[in-house]
Amino acid sequence: MDILIVGSGGREHAIAQSVAKSTRAGKIYCAPGNAGISQVARCVPIGAMEFEKLVSFAEEKKIGLVIVGMDDPLVGGLVDELEAAGIRAFGPRKNAAILEGSKAFSKDLMKKYGIPTAAYETFDDPEKALEYIKTADYPIVLKADGLALGKGVLICNTLKEAQEGVRTIMEDKKFGDAGNRMVIEEFMTGREVSVLAFVDGKDIRIMSSAQDHKRAGDNDTGPNTGGMGTFSPSPFYTEEIDDYCKKYIYQATVDAMAKEGRPFQGVLFFGLMLTEKGPKVLEYNARFGDPEAQVVLPRMKNDIVEVMEACIDGRLHEIKLEFEENAAVCVVLASEGYPLHYEKGLPVTGLERFEKEEGYYCFHAGTKFDESGTLVTNGGRVLGITAKGDDLKTARENAYRATEWVRFDNKYMRRDIGNTIMEL
């Protein structure tokens, strides 16, 4: 069957590469895609939020499956629109994607069903938020309620910082309408771990764990980004932690959504903090993480389309997920100045090496071909350089070696992706 992937980043490139291996896949399209995705799929100039055009294209091409990769169209209800037109789609419906679309909703859900998370309060009045933070313990965390490209979270160490944060989110609207409402929660300490799972509304299948690096600079300094690199599996995600999460977090979340009349079908992302008091949920995402997908999917043995169809049909219980007994590390190559100010249109060279080396991947995020057919940068995060290895240390060495193959002006990357694993 022919398949349409919706999105344009490194996550969608990783999905497209996995789909291309499927025995179920015919022609593969991506809207809008990027230069790298165009090597495995036909890119069509339709934006991820142009629902009518996407539905019309899927009808015209008789698409058998639409895979929605991005958060905005999921939260906006693209899956609902596709299903209403009789088109099979992978991803949660709008009433389930709210799990990512509203932090207030997800926090209230966790409180109601006893799913471990940080203590919190929700505000839609900045004056009440400013009053509350005068009595809070520091540091505290301020979160814009809605979608903010992974950047709407501020960690404040003092009352002054928190006051500036409230104004930034709720009054200056730095994150747009995402800041109409705000969650203020206690600051948790521990290791952060990301766990992705396939869900069919009632059953859940856990993928391999991963660990992301959100800050722009080495040693977790600088502003929050969409992610500067990641590795999989996380050595800190032990069998004991896995057992606990399966009992108190994973299935509990799926069951809670079903009880609320919002059955979740698609990929559910659990952002966890491994605290001294046990694992707690930092956040939910309603799709594959980016760049987590770039280290998890290359290690998955299953046919991804078969798994996605099982999620849609409610027969995930038939699937046994399998992953390679190895590791993967992704280092993001960004444009200097990301996520604030950066230049676009810079020529990119050196990628031909990836076609010759097994176990190495170059996932495109912000790239395009210019009028002359030259590959150029087209975003803050440009490429996700991923490599596999027998263990994490080897995979890390391989990934950093591969970053040297790529050349473009103002190339920037963190040099400490996976440093924590070097301590083990």
C-alpha positions in Angstrom: 0.0 0.0 0.0 1.1 3.6 -0.5 2.0 5.6 2.6 2.1 9.3 3.4 4.2 10.6 6.3 3.4 14.0 7.7 6.3 16.1 8.9 9.7 17.6 7.9 12.3 16.8 10.6 14.8 14.2 11.7 12.1 12.2 13.3 10.2 11.9 10.1 13.4 11.0 8.2 14.0 8.1 10.7 10.3 7.0 10.3 10.7 7.2 6.5 13.8 5.0 6.5 12.1 2.4 8.7 8.9 2.5 6.5 11.1 2.0 3.4 12.3 -1.3 4.8 8.7 -2.6 5.3 7.3 -5.3 3.1 3.9 -3.5 3.4 5.1 -0.3 1.8 4.5 0.7 -1.8 5.1 4.3 -2.8 6.1 6.5 0.1 5.2 10.2 0.2 6.1 12.9 2.8 4.5 16.3 3.3 6.4 18.5 3.3 9.6 16.5 3.9 13.1 17.7 3.5 16.2 17.1 1.4 17.1 13.8 3.1 13.6 12.4 3.2 13.5 13.0 -0.6 16.0 10.2 -1.0 13.5 7.6 0.3 10.1 9.3 -0.4 8.5 11.7 -2.8 8.2 15.0 -1.0 5.0 17.0 -1.7 4.7 20.8 -0.9 1.9 20.6 1.6 2.3 21.9 5.1 1.7 19.7 8.2 -1.2 22.0 9.3 -2.9 22.2 5.9 -5.5 19.5 6.8 -7.8 19.9 3.8 -4.9 19.6 1.3 -3.5 16.6 3.1 -6.9 14.8 3.1 -7.4 15.6 -0.6 -3.9 14.4 -1.5 -4.5 11.1 0.4 -7.8 10.6 -1.3 -6.3 11.4 -4.8 -3.4 9.1 -4.3 -5.5 6.4 -2.6 -3.1 6.4 0.3 -3.4 3.3 2.5 -1.8 4.7 5.6 -1.0 8.2 6.8 1.6 8.4 9.6 1.5 11.7 11.5 4.9 12.4 12.9 4.5 16.0 14.3 2.8 17.2 17.5 1.0 20.3 16.0 -1.2 18.3 13.5 -1.9 15.6 16.1 -3.0 18.1 18.7 -4.9 20.0 16.0 -6.9 16.9 15.0 -5.5 15.7 11.7 -6.1 12.1 12.5 -9.8 12.9 13.1 -10.0 14.6 9.7 -8.4 11.7 8.0 -10.6 9.1 9.6 -13.7 11.1 8.8 -12.7 10.8 5.2 -12.2 7.1 5.5 -8.4 7.2 5.5 -6.4 5.0 7.9 -4.1 7.1 10.1 -1.5 6.3 12.7 -1.4 8.7 15.6 -3.7 9.7 18.5 -7.0 11.5 17.8 -7.3 15.1 19.0 -9.0 14.1 22.3 -6.1 11.9 23.2 -3.3 14.1 21.8 -4.3 16.6 24.5 -2.0 14.5 26.7 0.8 16.5 25.1 -1.2 19.5 24.0 -2.1 20.6 27.5 0.3 20.1 30.4 -2.5 21.1 32.8 -4.6 18.3 31.5 -1.8 15.7 31.8 -1.0 16.8 35.4 -4.6 16.7 36.4 -4.9 13.2 34.9 -1.9 12.0 36.8 -3.2 13.4 40.0 -6.6 11.8 39.5 -5.3 8.4 38.8 -2.3 8.4 41.2 0.4 8.3 38.5 3.7 9.5 40.1 4.7 13.1 39.1 5.9 16.3 40.6 3.6 18.4 42.9 2.1 21.3 40.9 -0.4 24.2 40.6 -2.1 25.5 37.4 -2.7 29.2 36.7 -4.5 31.2 33.9 -4.0 34.5 35.8 -0.5 35.9 35.9 -1.2 37.9 39.0 -2.2 34.8 40.9 0.9 33.0 39.6 3.1 35.9 40.8 1.5 35.7 44.2 2.0 31.9 44.4 5.7 32.0 43.6 6.4 34.3 46.6 5.7 31.3 48.9 7.3 28.5 46.7 10.4 26.5 47.5 13.2 27.0 45.0 14.2 26.0 42.4 10.8 25.7 40.8 9.7 24.9 37.2 7.5 27.0 35.0 5.8 25.3 32.0 3.7 26.9 29.3 0.6 24.8 29.1 0.5 24.3 25.3 3.0 23.2 22.6 6.2 25.2 22.5 8.6 23.1 20.4 10.1 21.6 23.6 11.2 25.0 24.7 8.4 26.3 27.0 10.0 25.1 30.2 11.9 27.5 32.5 13.8 26.4 35.6 14.0 29.3 38.1 16.4 29.3 41.0 15.2 32.6 42.6 12.0 34.5 43.1 13.3 37.2 40.7 13.9 34.6 38.0 10.4 33.2 38.6 8.8 36.6 38.4 10.6 37.2 35.1 9.6 33.7 33.9 5.9 34.3 34.6 6.0 37.6 32.7 7.8 35.9 29.8 5.3 33.1 29.5 2.0 34.7 30.4 2.4 38.4 29.6 5.0 38.7 26.9 3.7 35.5 25.3 7.1 34.4 24.2 5.6 31.0 23.4 2.4 32.4 22.0 -1.0 31.0 23.0 0.9 28.1 24.7 1.4 30.5 27.6 -2.3 31.5 28.1 -2.1 28.9 30.9 0.9 27.9 33.0 1.8 25.0 35.3 4.2 25.7 38.2 5.7 22.5 39.6 8.3 21.4 42.1 11.8 20.9 40.8 12.8 17.2 40.7 16.4 16.0 40.7 17.7 12.7 39.2 18.5 11.1 35.8 16.1 11.9 32.9 15.1 9.0 30.8 12.8 8.8 27.7 10.7 5.8 27.1 8.6 5.4 23.9 5.8 3.0 23.5 3.3 1.8 20.9 -0.3 1.9 22.2 -3.5 0.6 20.6 -6.0 2.1 23.1 -5.7 -0.7 25.7 -2.5 -2.6 25.2 1.1 -1.1 25.3 4.4 -2.3 23.9 7.5 -0.6 25.3 10.4 0.4 23.0 14.0 0.7 24.0 14.9 3.5 26.4 16.8 6.6 25.4 18.3 9.7 27.0 18.1 13.2 25.5 20.2 16.3 25.9 18.0 19.4 25.8 20.3 22.3 26.6 22.1 24.1 23.7 25.5 24.1 25.4 27.9 21.5 26.9 27.4 20.5 30.5 23.7 21.4 30.1 24.2 25.1 29.8 22.3 27.6 27.6 18.7 27.7 26.5 16.4 24.7 26.0 16.3 23.3 22.5 14.3 20.6 20.7 17.2 18.3 21.5 20.9 18.3 20.8 21.6 14.6 20.9 20.6 11.3 22.5 21.6 7.7 23.2 19.9 4.4 23.5 19.5 2.4 25.6 19.9 4.3 28.9 22.1 2.3 31.3 20.3 4.0 34.1 17.0 2.5 33.1 17.3 -0.8 35.0 15.0 -3.9 35.1 13.8 -2.8 38.5 12.8 0.7 37.2 11.2 -0.9 34.2 9.1 -3.2 36.4 8.0 -0.2 38.5 7.1 1.9 35.5 5.1 -0.9 33.9 3.1 -1.3 37.1 2.5 2.3 38.1 3.0 4.5 35.1 2.8 3.0 31.6 -0.4 0.8 31.7 -1.8 3.1 34.3 -1.7 6.0 31.8 -3.2 4.0 29.0 -6.0 2.8 31.3 -6.6 6.3 32.6 -7.0 7.7 29.1 -9.4 4.9 28.2 -11.5 5.6 31.3 -11.7 9.3 30.4 -13.2 8.3 27.0 -10.0 9.3 25.3 -8.4 6.0 24.1 -4.8 6.6 23.0 -3.6 5.0 19.8 -0.2 5.7 18.4 3.2 6.4 20.0 3.2 7.5 23.6 6.4 9.2 24.9 7.1 9.0 28.6 9.6 11.6 29.9 10.7 10.3 33.2 12.8 11.6 36.1 14.5 8.9 38.2 14.3 10.5 41.6 15.4 9.2 45.0 11.7 8.4 45.7 11.4 6.4 42.4 10.5 7.2 38.8 8.1 10.1 38.2 6.6 11.5 35.0 8.1 14.8 33.8 6.0 15.0 30.6 4.1 13.1 28.0 4.4 13.4 24.3 1.9 12.0 21.8 4.4 11.0 19.2 8.0 9.8 18.6 10.6 12.0 20.2 13.1 13.9 18.2 15.9 13.0 18.3 14.9 9.9 20.3 13.4 8.3 17.2 16.8 8.5 15.5 18.4 6.1 18.0 15.5 3.9 18.8 14.1 3.1 15.3 17.5 2.0 13.7 17.7 -0.6 16.5 14.1 -2.0 16.1 13.9 -5.3 14.3 10.1 -5.3 13.7 8.4 -4.2 10.5 7.3 -0.7 11.6 4.2 -0.7 9.4 3.0 -4.0 10.8 3.3 -2.6 14.3 1.5 0.6 13.4 -1.4 -1.3 11.7 -1.7 -3.4 14.9 -2.1 -0.2 16.9 -4.8 1.0 14.6 -6.7 -2.3 14.6 -6.5 -2.8 18.4 -4.4 -6.0 18.1 -1.1 -4.9 19.6 -1.2 -7.9 21.8 -0.2 -10.0 18.8 3.1 -8.0 18.5 6.4 -8.8 20.3 8.8 -5.9 19.9 12.4 -6.8 19.3 15.5 -4.6 19.4 19.1 -5.3 18.5 21.5 -6.1 21.3 23.6 -3.0 20.7 23.5 0.8 21.2 23.1 4.0 19.2 24.1 7.6 19.7 22.9 10.6 17.9 24.7 14.0 17.8 22.8 16.9 16.4 24.7 19.2 14.0 23.1 22.6 14.4 23.7 26.1 13.0 25.7 28.3 15.3 23.2 30.4 17.4 20.4 27.8 17.6 17.8 28.0 19.1 17.9 31.9 19.0 19.4 33.4 15.8 21.1 31.5 13.1 21.9 31.7 9.4 20.2 29.5 6.7 21.2 28.6 3.1 24.7 27.4 3.9 26.0 24.6 1.6 26.4 21.1 3.2 28.9 18.6 1.9 30.5 15.2 2.9 27.3 13.1 3.3 28.2 10.5 0.6 30.3 8.7 3.2 27.1 7.6 5.0 26.0 5.5 2.0 29.2 3.4 2.2 29.4 2.8 6.0 27.1 0.3 7.6 25.7 1.3 11.0 26.0 5.0 10.3 23.0 7.3 9.6 22.6 10.9 8.6 19.0 12.0 9.5 18.1 15.4 7.9 16.2 17.9 10.0 16.7 21.4 8.6 17.9 20.9 5.0 16.7 21.6 1.5 18.0 21.8 -2.1 18.3 25.4 -3.4 17.5 26.5 -6.9 20.8 25.1 -8.2 20.3 21.7 -6.6 22.8 22.3 -3.9 22.1 20.9 -0.4 21.9 23.8 2.0 20.9 24.3 5.7 17.3 25.3 6.3 16.9 25.3 10.1 18.5 25.5 13.4 18.9 21.7 13.8 20.4 20.7 10.5 21.4 17.0 10.8 21.2 14.1 13.3 24.4 12.1 13.0 23.7 8.6 14.4 25.9 5.6 14.7 25.5 2.2 16.2 28.0 0.2 18.2 28.3 -3.0 20.3 28.0 -0.8 23.4 27.3 2.8 24.2 30.9 3.9 24.4 31.7 2.5 21.0 28.5 4.0 19.5 29.5 7.4 20.9 33.0 7.2 19.4 31.5 6.2 16.1 28.9 9.0 16.1 31.5 11.7 16.9 33.8 10.3 14.2 31.0 10.6 11.7 30.3 14.2 12.6 33.8 15.0 11.1 32.6 13.8 7.7 30.1 16.6 7.4 31.0 20.2 6.5 29.0 23.4 6.5 29.8 26.9 7.8 28.8 27.7 11.3 28.5 24.0 12.2 27.8 23.6 15.9 27.4 20.6 18.1 27.6 19.7 21.8 30.8 17.8 22.5 29.4 16.0 25.6 26.5 13.9 24.2 26.6 10.7 26.2 29.3 11.8 28.6 27.4 10.3 31.5 27.9 6.9 30.1 31.7 7.4 30.1 31.6 7.5 33.9 30.2 4.0 34.1 
